[in-house]
């Protein structure tokens, strides 16, 4: 029997989406890292984080909030939670956000993404959750290549693999 971790060890993340067994196992595996925390909503970073986030949300029976990069209002009445990131893996300062009515102060938010490098986007998401008065549970990612290990604890980062395993 194949070990599902062997399938994830490919650094070509686009291959994760092509293999139906890997795709089917990613949502439960990422969700199981936080099985003790009882999230009420999943946050998925645009774009691959939304793909993974929808798998996790579906597995947990929850809804998904797409965290958009440089979000634009779709109507004049849209009110957004927005945060600007510290420099990310491409040395960019991105504005991340989502509509305010998507999260409530009683929500327990879990961030899902494929890869974490600088932690900049996760930190901004953590700030968005705090701005909304909701509870940050942590970040569940496939690959941890965090450049600043001191961020693992405040982000409550949990990963399926460390970059050294690829």
Buried (B, 14 or more C-beta within 10 A) or exposed (E): EEEBEEBBEEEEBEEBEEBEEBBEBBBBBBBBBBEEEEBBBBBBBBEBBBBBBBBBBBBBEBBBBBBBBEBEEEEEEEEBBBBEBEEBBEEEEBBBBBBBEBBEEEBBBBBBBBBBBBBBBBBBBBBBBBBBEBBBBBBBBBBBBBEEEEBBEEBBBBBBBEBEEE
